[in-house]
Amino acid sequence: MRGFSLRKYNNFIPFLSSSAIRCCYSSIKGNAGITINVENEVKCLDDSVSLFHRMVRMNPLPSVAVFCKLFDTMISMKHYSSVVSLFQEMRKLRIPINEFMLNIVTNCYCLMHRSDCAFSVLPFYLKSGILFSGVTFTSLIRGLFAENRLKDAVELFKKVARENICEPDQVMYGTVMKGLSKMGHTQEALSLLRLMEHGNTKPDVYKYNIVVDALCKDGNLVAAINLLNEMKQKNILLNIVTYNSLIDGSCKLGQWEKVKTLFSEMVNLNIYPNVNTFNILIDGLCKEGKVEDAEEVMKRMVEKGVEPDIITYNAIMDGYCLRGLVDRARRIFDIMIDKCIEPDIISYNVLINGYCKKKKVAKAMQLLGEISQRGSKPDTVTYNTILQGLFEVGRIGDAKKIFDEMLRVGPTPNTCTHATLLDGYFKYGLVEEAMLLFNELARRREYNDVAFYNVVINGLCKNGKLDEAHSVFEKLSSIGLPPDVRTYNTMITGFCIHGLLDEAKSMLRKMEDNGCPPNNVTYRVIVQGFLRCSKFSEMETFVKEMADRGFSLDASTAGLLVNVVRENPSVLDMIPELHSKNMY
């Protein structure tokens, strides 16, 4: 970690007096005569604050354990910043603290993604005579991972172990391995597992499961199965989590025979599938379009005494929607409600998306109204899907109303929302409205994503506004967003459609000079442009260049070429490679 110096964090320390610093855990005296049932008294944030202020006025004070219990309850309600505020109030009132209290506050800062402030708590340990524990550094490491500071998290872990600040335990190792795995560093997680195998803290089944799951998510099923076999050889007791990961990995790769083998193996070990196991299998079948098979699995799980949950029903609904069978998905939705399983926002989003894809936008809008009636709230995905559906059927006015509603009641629009709006405006020739929105977002520097700018450049090109499109293109590098291959292809397409072949050629060479190699689409667009303009000799050059790079013509380009050759057979003689394939 960058300079693990306590001096760096002194400005964050919230204590106020030297007498408070001298308080330590051994000097705490609680009020044993008063019982405070935090769980019964605290139902919301106001209850928490009210109880805290009542506690600090008691004489003698409640024990520090009661304050810790109150803070734990607040954390479970996700009132992290309020815990920090009340802790700072405790310091002002010189109320004693202990290691549990400090660990709670450290964890709160980390949950707020403020690891900088979390480190500011460390001096309390030293100045209050409290020893560091694994819990403290596990929270800090978890916080760093949550902020995507992988290098700092790993460095802190190494420092703790190397300098014997405290002994890394199972939880700390697991935190590091989970962090590495979630950020795609599976091999590093595996290396840490191997390190544990040779150290004092031997890995348990949970550590192996982390790596098995990561390997499966990477699609490396062979390595995951090999690790499973190692676990068997080392007499590590496998559990349902192990097999769920392997079954999930097998489903995603379509290895259904392997799924059957794993099911049989786990049952032979007296490990019985739970609702998660069945959900993994059902989701895998649905993703492959085998929804009827998924429904059969759901029947089997009920026979085995495992009740389907909201995830089960959502997976089957999604499967039917993927096949365009929205009415069947709606039947599953209604069955779910009949079984007193309340649909969540994912249930609604799946159905709304299904209706929009079938252009049944009226039914999608009806569902949007139902969400609020059932006490839920539409999320960004809900609004984005509805907007896409409305633009798809040309209901521009309704799309604007839905966007206004989104701004009025929430949630906050994201990149997808604004890209959908821009794409819709451009699609129906509302260039001025699109540019007003784009310029406002650009002024606020709302998005630093080249994909967002690609939507605008594409919209302008399709509306014949090549100068404006080129102007936006030229601004990209100045704002630190180098164009990608899609950006270049969009500009080249615009130039070719309008017969500006010299500009298209210039853009092709520019992308190569800027380290963005052209792809198959680039050459297909160029070849089609020269074909349409009957520039056959130059087209021949690009076809050869295309072949040299290992690219080939697609059906639309080949079809266009066939039509040209029918009218002008001599074109085929210009390109021997095509003549030999008897395209004509």
Sequence and secondary structure as in RCSB ss.txt:
>XXXX:A:sequence
MRGFSLRKYNNFIPFLSSSAIRCCYSSIKGNAGITINVENEVKCLDDSVSLFHRMVRMNPLPSVAVFCKLFDTMI
SMKHYSSVVSLFQEMRKLRIPINEFMLNIVTNCYCLMHRSDCAFSVLPFYLKSGILFSGVTFTSLIRGLFAENRL
KDAVELFKKVARENICEPDQVMYGTVMKGLSKMGHTQEALSLLRLMEHGNTKPDVYKYNIVVDALCKDGNLVAAI
NLLNEMKQKNILLNIVTYNSLIDGSCKLGQWEKVKTLFSEMVNLNIYPNVNTFNILIDGLCKEGKVEDAEEVMKR
MVEKGVEPDIITYNAIMDGYCLRGLVDRARRIFDIMIDKCIEPDIISYNVLINGYCKKKKVAKAMQLLGEISQRG
SKPDTVTYNTILQGLFEVGRIGDAKKIFDEMLRVGPTPNTCTHATLLDGYFKYGLVEEAMLLFNELARRREYNDV
AFYNVVINGLCKNGKLDEAHSVFEKLSSIGLPPDVRTYNTMITGFCIHGLLDEAKSMLRKMEDNGCPPNNVTYRV
IVQGFLRCSKFSEMETFVKEMADRGFSLDASTAGLLVNVVRENPSVLDMIPELHSKNMY
>XXXX:A:secstr
     GGGGGGG     HHHHT  GGG    TT    HHHH SSHHHHHHHHHHHHT SS   HHHHHHHHHHHH
HTT HHHHHHHHHHHHHTT    HHHHHHHHHHHHHTT HHHHHTTHHHHHHTT    HHHHHHHHHHHHHTT H
HHHHHHHHHHHHTTSS   HHHHHHHHHHHHHTT HHHHHHHHHHHHTSSS   HHHHHHHHHHHHHTT HHHHH
HHHHHHHHTT    HHHHHHHHHHHHHTT HHHHHHHHHHHHHTT    HHHHHHHHHHHHHTT HHHHHHHHHH
HHHTT    HHHHHHHHHHHHHTT HHHHHHHHHHHHHTT    HHHHHHHHHHHHHTT HHHHHHHHHHHHHTT
    HHHHHHHHHHHHHTT HHHHHHHHHHHHHH     HHHHHHHHHHHHHTT HHHHHHHHHHHHHTT    H
HHHHHHHHHHHHTT HHHHHHHHHHHHHTT    HHHHHHHHHHHHHTT HHHHHHHHHHHHHTT    HHHHHH
HHHHHHHTT HHHHHHHHHHHHHTT    HHHHHHHHHHHHH THHHHH HHHHTTT  
